[in-house]
Amino acid sequence: MKPRNPYGEKVREMLRALFSYTPREKRGILYLLPLLVLLSLLVSTLNRPTFEKSFPRYADRVLDSLNDARREQYPDRSTTAGKDSADRSARGELFAFDPNTVSLPELRRLGFTERQARGILNYRAAGKVFRTPEAFADCYTVSPQMFERLAPLIVIGAEFRTPGRVETSTGQTLHRTAETTDGERRPDSLFLFDPNLLDREGFRSLGFSKRQTEAILRYREMIGGFRDAEEFAECYPVRDRFRELEQYVRIAPPPERKPVRVELNTADSALLVTVKGIGAVTAARIVAYRTRLGGFVRTEQLQEIPGMTERNYEMILQQISLDSSEIRKIDINFADPKRLAEHPYLTALARRKILKQRQLKGGWRTIGEMTDDKTLSVQEAEKLSPYLRFTPFESPQ
């Protein structure tokens, strides 16, 4: 048996004393360790540069250095090119010209380059017409500086200011006036016009947008034409500009026609458009609504048609007649759901009630029975009464 080393025993006792902890100290260490780990992670995260933050700064520094090197190698290259272009345009001759007819050599004399001049000619060859001096600036080869220099010299020919002669039904020709009484050119090229004869290009030249122009043409077709300036002002796109346009509106009186009354339930679309106040769109709507109803029983039903104004309705009344003897009726006791759904007076709720009650009781003998059992309201019954037929039925056992 080896003798114990007294020095080794002392060292071991010192180490145990140094690294041994009381239970309270051990608990404290367990609480402290997680906090130290979290603190170290937080510090490392805050001090670490991210790629998103560092790369843009690095890229900006690289681009700045490249631009500085390029400027040192090619000093003031871009500004010099701009000045050269301006100098070339300033060296051109100055003379009056019409951009709709000017030739290639003349454009070169005005200061345009060969490429710019051909761009203007190609723009014109594509069907573009310069109706105002400002329209010339829309051409992509005409720079703002060039237009500013040439604008006082632009003269638009009368044939280009006018999209076509506007003749009234009486043979009167209404000419555009692109100049005021003192000779100053109007910036918007206002001119005398008849809104019943003006085409799309004409309304566009008055300053209306494509959408506004289409709305005016649809409204004109729907009402069968404008009878006077006040009716033209009622068109929605015109309202805000009517005060500006009022002095230029010239609506020719319609030719006198013998009063002919059109029978509302038998007339087709071609005959309906002969009625003043009914255009092609309104005529198509009348025929479609008449088909769904089964025929008109009252002239007041015309007011239920979309787009029918009170003024037009009063005018149409003087030109139509109504025969309700051939109304197409619904056999309410046997009509299928599809037939019921066609009629505009039968709502979805009313149709469900009809089908349910008909399944329970078999049908009805009078319109009064339908109101008694709450299948129809009194108002619905009054509107539907001329359109219903009650065929005898057998009650379910």
C-alpha positions in Angstrom: 0.0 0.0 0.0 1.4 3.3 -1.1 1.8 6.0 1.5 -0.5 9.0 1.0 1.1 12.2 -0.4 0.3 15.0 2.0 0.8 17.7 -0.6 -1.6 16.0 -3.0 -4.3 15.9 -0.4 -3.9 19.6 0.3 -4.1 20.4 -3.4 -7.3 18.4 -3.8 -8.9 20.1 -0.8 -8.0 23.5 -2.2 -9.6 22.7 -5.5 -12.7 21.3 -3.9 -13.0 24.5 -1.8 -12.5 26.6 -4.9 -15.0 24.9 -7.2 -17.6 23.8 -4.8 -20.8 25.9 -4.4 -23.6 25.9 -2.0 -27.1 25.1 -3.2 -28.0 28.8 -3.2 -25.0 29.7 -5.3 -25.8 26.9 -7.8 -29.3 28.3 -8.3 -27.9 31.7 -8.9 -25.5 30.4 -11.5 -28.4 28.6 -13.3 -30.4 31.9 -13.5 -27.3 33.9 -14.6 -26.2 31.6 -17.5 -29.3 32.2 -19.8 -29.0 36.0 -19.3 -25.3 35.9 -20.3 -26.2 33.9 -23.4 -28.9 36.3 -24.5 -26.7 39.3 -23.8 -23.9 37.9 -25.9 -26.3 37.1 -28.8 -27.8 40.7 -28.7 -24.3 42.3 -28.8 -23.2 40.2 -31.7 -26.4 40.9 -33.7 -26.1 44.7 -33.2 -22.5 44.8 -34.2 -22.7 42.6 -37.2 -23.1 44.5 -40.6 -26.0 43.1 -42.7 -25.8 42.5 -46.4 -28.8 44.6 -47.1 -27.3 47.6 -45.4 -23.7 47.3 -46.5 -24.1 46.3 -50.2 -26.1 49.4 -51.4 -23.5 51.7 -49.8 -20.7 49.7 -51.4 -22.5 49.7 -54.8 -23.0 53.5 -54.5 -19.4 54.0 -53.8 -18.4 51.9 -56.8 -20.8 53.7 -59.2 -19.6 57.1 -57.9 -16.0 56.2 -58.5 -16.9 55.0 -62.1 -18.8 58.2 -62.9 -15.9 60.3 -61.6 -13.5 58.4 -63.8 -15.8 58.8 -66.8 -16.2 62.5 -66.3 -12.4 62.9 -66.0 -12.0 61.0 -69.3 -14.9 62.7 -71.2 -15.4 66.1 -69.6 -18.9 67.7 -70.1 -19.8 65.3 -72.9 -23.6 65.3 -72.2 -23.9 69.0 -71.8 -21.9 69.6 -74.9 -24.2 67.4 -76.9 -27.2 69.2 -75.7 -25.7 72.6 -76.5 -24.7 71.3 -80.0 -28.3 70.2 -80.6 -29.7 73.6 -79.5 -27.1 75.4 -81.6 -28.1 73.3 -84.7 -31.8 74.1 -84.2 -31.1 77.8 -83.6 -29.1 78.0 -86.9 -32.2 77.0 -89.0 -34.1 79.5 -91.1 -37.3 81.1 -89.9 -40.3 81.2 -92.2 -44.1 80.5 -92.0 -45.0 76.9 -92.6 -47.9 74.4 -92.4 -46.8 71.2 -90.6 -49.4 69.3 -92.6 -47.8 70.2 -96.0 -44.2 71.1 -95.2 -41.6 69.1 -97.2 -38.4 67.4 -96.2 -36.1 70.1 -97.5 -38.2 72.8 -95.8 -38.0 71.0 -92.5 -34.2 70.8 -92.9 -34.1 74.5 -93.6 -36.1 75.1 -90.4 -33.3 73.4 -88.4 -34.4 69.8 -88.2 -32.0 67.0 -88.7 -32.5 64.5 -91.5 -33.8 61.9 -89.0 -36.1 64.4 -87.2 -37.6 65.6 -90.5 -38.3 62.0 -91.7 -39.9 61.3 -88.3 -42.3 64.2 -88.8 -43.2 62.9 -92.3 -43.7 59.4 -91.0 -45.9 60.7 -88.2 -47.9 62.5 -90.9 -48.0 59.5 -93.2 -49.5 57.4 -90.4 -52.7 59.5 -90.7 -52.0 62.1 -88.1 -53.3 65.6 -88.9 -52.0 68.8 -87.1 -55.2 70.7 -86.5 -53.7 73.2 -84.1 -50.1 74.5 -83.6 -50.0 72.8 -80.2 -50.6 69.4 -82.0 -47.3 69.8 -83.8 -45.5 69.6 -80.4 -47.0 66.1 -79.9 -44.8 64.7 -82.6 -42.0 62.9 -80.8 -39.2 64.4 -82.9 -40.2 68.0 -82.1 -38.3 69.1 -79.0 -39.8 71.7 -76.6 -37.0 74.1 -77.6 -37.7 73.7 -81.3 -41.4 74.1 -80.9 -41.0 77.2 -78.8 -38.8 78.7 -81.6 -41.2 77.7 -84.4 -44.6 78.1 -82.8 -45.2 81.7 -83.9 -44.5 80.6 -87.5 -47.0 77.7 -87.7 -50.0 78.3 -89.9 -52.6 75.6 -90.1 -54.5 75.5 -93.4 -58.3 75.8 -93.4 -58.7 72.3 -94.8 -56.9 70.9 -91.9 -58.5 73.0 -89.2 -61.9 71.7 -90.5 -62.4 67.9 -90.3 -65.0 68.3 -93.1 -67.7 70.7 -94.3 -70.7 70.7 -92.0 -73.9 71.1 -94.0 -77.4 71.3 -92.4 -80.5 69.7 -93.8 -81.5 73.1 -95.3 -78.3 73.3 -97.4 -76.6 75.8 -95.2 -72.8 75.3 -94.8 -71.4 76.0 -91.3 -67.7 76.9 -91.5 -65.2 76.7 -88.7 -63.7 79.9 -87.4 -60.2 79.3 -85.9 -59.7 83.0 -85.4 -61.3 85.7 -83.2 -62.6 89.0 -84.6 -59.2 90.7 -84.0 -57.4 87.9 -85.9 -56.0 86.2 -82.8 -55.9 82.4 -83.2 -58.0 80.5 -80.7 -56.0 77.9 -78.8 -58.8 75.3 -78.8 -60.0 76.0 -82.4 -63.7 76.6 -81.6 -66.0 76.8 -84.7 -69.7 76.8 -85.6 -71.1 73.3 -85.5 -74.3 71.3 -85.6 -74.1 68.6 -82.9 -76.5 66.5 -84.9 -74.1 66.4 -87.9 -70.7 66.4 -86.2 -68.6 63.2 -86.3 -66.1 61.8 -83.9 -63.2 63.9 -85.3 -65.3 67.0 -85.1 -66.1 66.5 -81.4 -62.5 65.7 -80.7 -61.4 68.9 -82.3 -63.7 70.8 -80.0 -61.6 69.4 -77.1 -63.7 66.5 -76.0 -61.9 63.3 -75.0 -62.5 60.0 -76.7 -64.7 58.7 -73.9 -66.7 62.0 -73.8 -67.1 61.9 -77.6 -68.4 58.3 -77.5 -70.9 59.3 -74.7 -72.2 62.2 -76.8 -72.7 60.0 -79.9 -74.5 57.3 -77.9 -76.8 59.9 -76.2 -77.5 61.5 -79.6 -78.4 58.1 -81.1 -80.5 57.2 -78.1 -82.7 60.3 -78.2 -82.8 60.5 -82.0 -80.9 63.8 -82.3 -80.8 67.1 -80.4 -83.8 69.4 -81.0 -82.2 72.5 -79.6 -79.2 73.8 -77.8 -80.8 73.2 -74.4 -81.2 69.5 -75.1 -77.5 69.4 -76.2 -76.6 71.0 -72.9 -78.4 68.1 -71.0 -75.8 65.6 -72.4 -73.5 64.9 -69.4 -70.1 65.5 -71.1 -71.4 68.8 -72.4 -72.7 70.3 -69.2 -69.4 71.7 -67.9 -68.5 73.2 -71.3 -71.8 74.4 -72.6 -71.3 78.0 -71.6 -68.1 78.0 -73.6 -69.7 76.3 -76.6 -73.2 77.8 -76.6 -72.4 80.7 -79.0 -71.1 78.2 -81.6 -74.0 75.7 -81.6 -76.2 75.9 -84.7 -78.9 73.2 -84.8 -80.8 73.2 -88.1 -84.5 72.9 -87.8 -85.7 69.4 -88.7 -87.6 69.0 -92.0 -91.3 69.0 -91.7 -92.9 65.6 -91.8 -96.5 64.6 -91.9 -97.6 63.4 -88.5 -97.8 59.6 -88.7 -98.9 57.6 -85.6 -96.9 54.4 -85.1 -98.7 51.5 -83.4 -96.5 50.6 -80.4 -97.2 46.9 -80.2 -96.6 46.0 -83.8 -93.9 48.4 -85.0 -90.4 47.0 -85.6 -87.2 48.8 -84.9 -87.0 50.3 -88.4 -90.4 51.9 -88.0 -89.9 53.0 -84.4 -86.8 55.1 -85.4 -89.0 57.2 -87.6 -90.7 58.5 -84.5 -89.0 61.8 -83.4 -87.3 61.2 -80.0 -86.6 57.5 -80.7 -83.1 56.6 -81.8 -81.8 53.2 -82.8 -80.7 52.3 -79.3 -84.1 53.3 -77.8 -86.0 51.4 -80.5 -84.1 48.2 -79.7 -84.8 48.7 -76.0 -88.5 49.2 -76.7 -88.8 46.0 -78.8 -86.8 44.0 -76.2 -89.0 45.3 -73.3 -92.2 44.7 -75.3 -91.2 41.1 -75.9 -90.6 40.5 -72.2 -93.9 42.1 -71.2 -95.9 40.4 -73.8 -97.0 43.8 -75.2 -97.7 47.3 -73.9 -101.1 47.9 -72.2 -100.4 51.5 -71.2 -98.2 54.1 -72.9 -96.8 55.0 -69.4 -94.9 51.8 -69.6 -92.5 53.5 -72.0 -91.1 55.4 -69.0 -89.9 52.1 -67.5 -87.4 51.8 -70.4 -83.8 52.8 -69.5 -82.7 56.1 -71.0 -86.3 57.4 -71.6 -86.4 61.0 -70.5 -89.6 62.8 -69.6 -89.1 65.2 -72.4 -88.7 62.5 -75.0 -91.7 60.6 -73.6 -94.0 63.6 -74.0 -92.8 64.1 -77.6 -93.3 60.4 -78.4 -96.8 60.3 -77.1 -97.9 62.7 -79.9 -96.7 60.2 -82.6 -97.8 56.8 -81.4 -100.9 54.7 -80.9 -101.6 51.6 -78.8 -103.6 48.5 -79.4 -103.6 46.2 -76.4 -106.0 43.6 -77.8 -103.2 41.2 -78.8 -101.4 41.0 -75.5 -99.5 37.7 -74.9 -100.6 36.4 -71.6 -99.1 34.0 -69.1 -101.1 30.9 -68.1 -100.3 31.3 -64.4 -101.6 27.9 -63.4 -99.3 26.0 -65.8 -96.5 28.3 -66.9 -93.0 26.8 -66.2 -90.4 28.7 -64.2 -88.5 29.9 -67.3 -91.6 31.6 -68.7 -92.3 33.2 -65.3 -88.7 34.5 -65.1 -89.1 36.3 -68.5 -91.7 38.8 -67.2 -90.2 42.0 -65.7 -93.0 42.4 -63.2 -92.5 39.0 -61.6 -89.7 39.3 -59.0 -87.7 36.3 -57.8 -89.7 36.4 -54.5 -93.0 36.5 -56.3 -92.0 33.5 -58.5 -91.0 31.4 -55.5 -94.4 32.1 -53.9 -96.3 31.3 -57.1 -94.5 27.9 -57.5 -94.9 27.0 -53.9 -98.6 27.9 -53.6 -99.4 26.3 -57.0 -97.8 23.1 -55.8 -99.9 23.2 -52.6 -103.3 24.2 -54.0 -103.0 23.5 -57.7 -103.6 27.1 -58.9 -106.0 30.1 -58.8 -109.3 31.1 -60.5 -108.9 34.9 -60.2 -106.2 37.5 -59.5 -108.1 38.2 -56.3 -107.3 34.7 -55.0 -103.6 35.4 -55.5 -103.8 38.5 -53.3 -106.0 36.8 -50.7 -103.4 34.1 -50.0 -100.6 36.6 -50.1 -99.0 35.2 -53.2 -99.0 38.7 -54.8 -99.2 42.1 -53.2 -102.0 44.4 -54.3 -99.5 46.6 -56.3 -98.1 43.5 -58.0 -101.6 42.2 -58.9 -102.6 45.6 -60.4 -99.5 45.5 -62.7 -99.8 41.8 -63.6 -103.6 41.6 -64.0 -103.6 42.3 -67.8 -100.9 39.7 -68.4 -102.3 36.7 -66.5 -104.7 34.0 -67.8 -106.4 31.5 -65.4 -106.9 28.1 -67.0 -109.1 25.7 -65.0 -107.1 23.2 -62.9 -107.7 20.1 -60.8 -107.1 20.6 -57.1 -104.6 18.2 -55.6 -106.2 15.4 -53.5 
